[in-house]
Amino acid sequence: MDKIVRITQLSDNETDFAFWKNVSHTERLTQLEKIRQEFNGWKYGAEQRFQRVYTIIERP
């Protein structure tokens, strides 16, 4: 993906909508996953992994 920089006004939200409207569903989900991973890296300081779950059972 090429990096593109555009300077716009904060009140100009229509360009964002028009851009994402023209992007395929697969690419939208791919970009959303990248954003989610970056956020988790910033917030938790590590890559998100599966949670360990322990269950203690009593045997008769």
Chimera marker file (.cmm) of the C-alpha trace (Angstrom):
<marker_set name="trace">
<marker id="1" x="0.000" y="0.000" z="0.000" r="1" g="1" b="0" radius="0.5"/>
<marker id="2" x="1.347" y="3.427" z="-0.917" r="1" g="1" b="0" radius="0.5"/>
<marker id="3" x="1.484" y="6.046" z="1.813" r="1" g="1" b="0" radius="0.5"/>
<marker id="4" x="-0.416" y="9.184" z="0.847" r="1" g="1" b="0" radius="0.5"/>
<marker id="5" x="-0.551" y="12.418" z="2.856" r="1" g="1" b="0" radius="0.5"/>
<marker id="6" x="-3.268" y="15.016" z="2.338" r="1" g="1" b="0" radius="0.5"/>
<marker id="7" x="-3.775" y="18.190" z="4.355" r="1" g="1" b="0" radius="0.5"/>
<marker id="8" x="-7.465" y="18.877" z="5.006" r="1" g="1" b="0" radius="0.5"/>
<marker id="9" x="-9.716" y="20.703" z="7.422" r="1" g="1" b="0" radius="0.5"/>
<marker id="10" x="-11.055" y="18.857" z="10.474" r="1" g="1" b="0" radius="0.5"/>
<marker id="11" x="-14.600" y="19.640" z="9.365" r="1" g="1" b="0" radius="0.5"/>
<marker id="12" x="-14.053" y="17.821" z="6.047" r="1" g="1" b="0" radius="0.5"/>
<marker id="13" x="-15.218" y="14.283" z="6.892" r="1" g="1" b="0" radius="0.5"/>
<marker id="14" x="-16.692" y="13.497" z="3.491" r="1" g="1" b="0" radius="0.5"/>
<marker id="15" x="-13.308" y="12.646" z="1.976" r="1" g="1" b="0" radius="0.5"/>
<marker id="16" x="-12.757" y="9.884" z="4.549" r="1" g="1" b="0" radius="0.5"/>
<marker id="17" x="-16.166" y="8.408" z="3.838" r="1" g="1" b="0" radius="0.5"/>
<marker id="18" x="-15.631" y="8.560" z="0.083" r="1" g="1" b="0" radius="0.5"/>
<marker id="19" x="-12.230" y="6.890" z="0.406" r="1" g="1" b="0" radius="0.5"/>
<marker id="20" x="-13.450" y="3.984" z="2.551" r="1" g="1" b="0" radius="0.5"/>
<marker id="21" x="-16.553" y="3.584" z="0.396" r="1" g="1" b="0" radius="0.5"/>
<marker id="22" x="-14.319" y="2.773" z="-2.584" r="1" g="1" b="0" radius="0.5"/>
<marker id="23" x="-12.125" y="0.275" z="-0.697" r="1" g="1" b="0" radius="0.5"/>
<marker id="24" x="-13.030" y="-3.428" z="-0.792" r="1" g="1" b="0" radius="0.5"/>
<marker id="25" x="-14.479" y="-5.149" z="2.268" r="1" g="1" b="0" radius="0.5"/>
<marker id="26" x="-11.397" y="-7.338" z="2.593" r="1" g="1" b="0" radius="0.5"/>
<marker id="27" x="-9.055" y="-4.345" z="2.592" r="1" g="1" b="0" radius="0.5"/>
<marker id="28" x="-11.218" y="-2.550" z="5.186" r="1" g="1" b="0" radius="0.5"/>
<marker id="29" x="-11.035" y="-5.546" z="7.510" r="1" g="1" b="0" radius="0.5"/>
<marker id="30" x="-7.287" y="-5.867" z="6.936" r="1" g="1" b="0" radius="0.5"/>
<marker id="31" x="-6.739" y="-2.224" z="7.867" r="1" g="1" b="0" radius="0.5"/>
<marker id="32" x="-9.036" y="-2.542" z="10.895" r="1" g="1" b="0" radius="0.5"/>
<marker id="33" x="-7.011" y="-5.521" z="12.128" r="1" g="1" b="0" radius="0.5"/>
<marker id="34" x="-3.766" y="-3.531" z="11.726" r="1" g="1" b="0" radius="0.5"/>
<marker id="35" x="-5.237" y="-0.665" z="13.759" r="1" g="1" b="0" radius="0.5"/>
<marker id="36" x="-6.407" y="-3.113" z="16.445" r="1" g="1" b="0" radius="0.5"/>
<marker id="37" x="-2.955" y="-4.700" z="16.695" r="1" g="1" b="0" radius="0.5"/>
<marker id="38" x="-1.238" y="-1.296" z="16.918" r="1" g="1" b="0" radius="0.5"/>
<marker id="39" x="-3.643" y="-0.163" z="19.646" r="1" g="1" b="0" radius="0.5"/>
<marker id="40" x="-3.078" y="-3.331" z="21.671" r="1" g="1" b="0" radius="0.5"/>
<marker id="41" x="0.679" y="-2.852" z="21.301" r="1" g="1" b="0" radius="0.5"/>
<marker id="42" x="0.469" y="0.712" z="22.624" r="1" g="1" b="0" radius="0.5"/>
<marker id="43" x="-1.957" y="-0.077" z="25.428" r="1" g="1" b="0" radius="0.5"/>
<marker id="44" x="-0.587" y="-3.387" z="26.660" r="1" g="1" b="0" radius="0.5"/>
<marker id="45" x="2.997" y="-3.191" z="25.402" r="1" g="1" b="0" radius="0.5"/>
<marker id="46" x="2.899" y="-6.627" z="23.823" r="1" g="1" b="0" radius="0.5"/>
<marker id="47" x="1.268" y="-8.670" z="21.129" r="1" g="1" b="0" radius="0.5"/>
<marker id="48" x="-2.124" y="-10.030" z="22.118" r="1" g="1" b="0" radius="0.5"/>
<marker id="49" x="-2.228" y="-13.781" z="22.623" r="1" g="1" b="0" radius="0.5"/>
<marker id="50" x="-4.685" y="-16.378" z="23.802" r="1" g="1" b="0" radius="0.5"/>
<marker id="51" x="-5.739" y="-16.094" z="27.412" r="1" g="1" b="0" radius="0.5"/>
<marker id="52" x="-4.777" y="-18.970" z="29.683" r="1" g="1" b="0" radius="0.5"/>
<marker id="53" x="-7.744" y="-20.514" z="31.409" r="1" g="1" b="0" radius="0.5"/>
<marker id="54" x="-7.395" y="-22.963" z="34.283" r="1" g="1" b="0" radius="0.5"/>
<marker id="55" x="-10.207" y="-24.998" z="35.735" r="1" g="1" b="0" radius="0.5"/>
<marker id="56" x="-9.842" y="-26.840" z="39.021" r="1" g="1" b="0" radius="0.5"/>
<marker id="57" x="-12.022" y="-29.884" z="39.330" r="1" g="1" b="0" radius="0.5"/>
<marker id="58" x="-12.573" y="-32.166" z="42.288" r="1" g="1" b="0" radius="0.5"/>
<marker id="59" x="-12.365" y="-35.876" z="41.680" r="1" g="1" b="0" radius="0.5"/>
<marker id="60" x="-14.436" y="-38.242" z="43.781" r="1" g="1" b="0" radius="0.5"/>
<link id1="1" id2="2" r="1" g="1" b="0" radius="0.2"/>
<link id1="2" id2="3" r="1" g="1" b="0" radius="0.2"/>
<link id1="3" id2="4" r="1" g="1" b="0" radius="0.2"/>
<link id1="4" id2="5" r="1" g="1" b="0" radius="0.2"/>
<link id1="5" id2="6" r="1" g="1" b="0" radius="0.2"/>
<link id1="6" id2="7" r="1" g="1" b="0" radius="0.2"/>
<link id1="7" id2="8" r="1" g="1" b="0" radius="0.2"/>
<link id1="8" id2="9" r="1" g="1" b="0" radius="0.2"/>
<link id1="9" id2="10" r="1" g="1" b="0" radius="0.2"/>
<link id1="10" id2="11" r="1" g="1" b="0" radius="0.2"/>
<link id1="11" id2="12" r="1" g="1" b="0" radius="0.2"/>
<link id1="12" id2="13" r="1" g="1" b="0" radius="0.2"/>
<link id1="13" id2="14" r="1" g="1" b="0" radius="0.2"/>
<link id1="14" id2="15" r="1" g="1" b="0" radius="0.2"/>
<link id1="15" id2="16" r="1" g="1" b="0" radius="0.2"/>
<link id1="16" id2="17" r="1" g="1" b="0" radius="0.2"/>
<link id1="17" id2="18" r="1" g="1" b="0" radius="0.2"/>
<link id1="18" id2="19" r="1" g="1" b="0" radius="0.2"/>
<link id1="19" id2="20" r="1" g="1" b="0" radius="0.2"/>
<link id1="20" id2="21" r="1" g="1" b="0" radius="0.2"/>
<link id1="21" id2="22" r="1" g="1" b="0" radius="0.2"/>
<link id1="22" id2="23" r="1" g="1" b="0" radius="0.2"/>
<link id1="23" id2="24" r="1" g="1" b="0" radius="0.2"/>
<link id1="24" id2="25" r="1" g="1" b="0" radius="0.2"/>
<link id1="25" id2="26" r="1" g="1" b="0" radius="0.2"/>
<link id1="26" id2="27" r="1" g="1" b="0" radius="0.2"/>
<link id1="27" id2="28" r="1" g="1" b="0" radius="0.2"/>
<link id1="28" id2="29" r="1" g="1" b="0" radius="0.2"/>
<link id1="29" id2="30" r="1" g="1" b="0" radius="0.2"/>
<link id1="30" id2="31" r="1" g="1" b="0" radius="0.2"/>
<link id1="31" id2="32" r="1" g="1" b="0" radius="0.2"/>
<link id1="32" id2="33" r="1" g="1" b="0" radius="0.2"/>
<link id1="33" id2="34" r="1" g="1" b="0" radius="0.2"/>
<link id1="34" id2="35" r="1" g="1" b="0" radius="0.2"/>
<link id1="35" id2="36" r="1" g="1" b="0" radius="0.2"/>
<link id1="36" id2="37" r="1" g="1" b="0" radius="0.2"/>
<link id1="37" id2="38" r="1" g="1" b="0" radius="0.2"/>
<link id1="38" id2="39" r="1" g="1" b="0" radius="0.2"/>
<link id1="39" id2="40" r="1" g="1" b="0" radius="0.2"/>
<link id1="40" id2="41" r="1" g="1" b="0" radius="0.2"/>
<link id1="41" id2="42" r="1" g="1" b="0" radius="0.2"/>
<link id1="42" id2="43" r="1" g="1" b="0" radius="0.2"/>
<link id1="43" id2="44" r="1" g="1" b="0" radius="0.2"/>
<link id1="44" id2="45" r="1" g="1" b="0" radius="0.2"/>
<link id1="45" id2="46" r="1" g="1" b="0" radius="0.2"/>
<link id1="46" id2="47" r="1" g="1" b="0" radius="0.2"/>
<link id1="47" id2="48" r="1" g="1" b="0" radius="0.2"/>
<link id1="48" id2="49" r="1" g="1" b="0" radius="0.2"/>
<link id1="49" id2="50" r="1" g="1" b="0" radius="0.2"/>
<link id1="50" id2="51" r="1" g="1" b="0" radius="0.2"/>
<link id1="51" id2="52" r="1" g="1" b="0" radius="0.2"/>
<link id1="52" id2="53" r="1" g="1" b="0" radius="0.2"/>
<link id1="53" id2="54" r="1" g="1" b="0" radius="0.2"/>
<link id1="54" id2="55" r="1" g="1" b="0" radius="0.2"/>
<link id1="55" id2="56" r="1" g="1" b="0" radius="0.2"/>
<link id1="56" id2="57" r="1" g="1" b="0" radius="0.2"/>
<link id1="57" id2="58" r="1" g="1" b="0" radius="0.2"/>
<link id1="58" id2="59" r="1" g="1" b="0" radius="0.2"/>
<link id1="59" id2="60" r="1" g="1" b="0" radius="0.2"/>
</marker_set>
